[in-house]
Amino acid sequence: MTDFLEGVLCEDDERRFIEHLAECTGCEAYLDQFRRTIATTGELTPDNISSDARQQLLSAFRNWQGQ
């Protein structure tokens, strides 16, 4: 998914990925969600994240890493 979005797949892999997306609504939805997440987080800077939100994100990351 990331390689596709970054444009680093070889031509054959990119073609197969696009063909898969045409058949798989789950992956198509995941790709759309991934793009929206990148767009949203790309707009965030340390200055515009509240300290509470920052702590929640750090806690979620720590909990995820502990799994």
N, C-alpha and C positions, 0 to 999 in steps of 0.2 A: 504494500500500500504506500509506504513512505517513498520507496524508490520510484513508483509511478508518479507520485505527486512532485517529486524532485526532478523528474525527467531523466533519470539515469538508467532506465531499463533499455536493454538492446531492443532493436526493432521487432524481433520475433516475440520476445516476452511481452512487450507492450501490446502487440496485436492480440496475443492470447489473453492478456489481462482485460482488454477492452471487450473481447468476445465473451469472456466470463461475466463481466459486468452486465452485458446485454441479457444474459440468461438468469442471473442471480440477483433477485431484488434485495436480499439481505446484504450482500456486499455493496450493492449500489447505495443502499441507505447508509451503510457504515461509511462509505467513501464521502457521502454528502455530509454526514455528521463530523467526520474528520476534517473536512474542508472548513466547516463552520467553526469548529473548535480552533483551528489554526488562525482563522480570521479574527475571532474574538480575542484569543490570547495574544495575538500580535499587536493588539491595540492597548494591552495592559503595560503599564510601567510601574516601577516600585512606588512612585509618587501617588498613583491614583488607586492603589489597593489599600483598603482600610486595614488597620492593625488586626481587627477581629477576623477579617477574611484571610489575611496572611496567616494567622495562627491556625485557622481551620484547614487551609491548604497544606501547611506544613504537617499538621497532625494527620491528615488523610494520607499524605505521602509516606510518613513514618509508619503508619498502620499498614499500608500497602506493601512497603518494603519488608515488614515483619512477617508477612504471610508465607 
